[in-house]
């Protein structure tokens, strides 16, 4: 495990874009399939909202493996998305999904308690039928609740960041992978701050392109913004791969799960 400097944060963003440029069509197809499956899961009553989180670590194995194959100049196929289901670590991956659900639940409870229930109140206002006053919405917006939600979720995010590749590529147990992930992010916190700011900076830079189409048609502008957001999301996920290789090294051929 290595500690990297702040400059690596922007390098990760650039390398993610470079990975995407190598095989854009294949990566877009893979990520689009994942998003469609996630949306379909949400149609399942009650459990659907939790299933997408529960299965995220399993699906993310295929997404990370795709980045590795792109770096090795190999083809990727949609079937790669289901690599995690064939992995010998699939039970640990599902356990990671349970931890993610619990983390969001605990974060929600703590933030809502400290924010005097402003998130719950805002949701009720949004569910109210009839026209909504813009000033009332602005006053009710849960700034405090969102702040506490982000603050409390950061430690969980640190523990989850490397946990999946560490389980699959380093053959670590679930708890050990979360432990190493937390301290790996902590040791390179400056790089991660630059990394997050870099991703947000890219989003801010490309968003005005959608506004160009606003004068033509508002629906076209919304469609363009959605497409750009999806592309940035794919690039952002590709950039998570070099965050792993810079800290833990490139996985050996023997560590890779069967596709």
Secondary structure, DSSP 8 states (H G I E B T S, - for coil): -----THHHHHHHHHHHHHHHHSHHHHHHHHHHHHHHHHHHTTSTTTHHHHHHHHHHHHHHHHHHHHHHHHTT----GGGGGHHHHSTTHHHHHHHHHHHHHHHHHHHHHHHHHTTTHHHHHHHHHT--S---HHHHHHH--HHHHHHHHHHHHHHHHHHHTHHHHHHHS---HHHHHHHHHHHHHHTHHHHHHHHHHHHHHHHHHHHHHHHGGGT-HHHHHHHHHHHHHHHHHHHHHHHHHHHHHHH----GGGS---
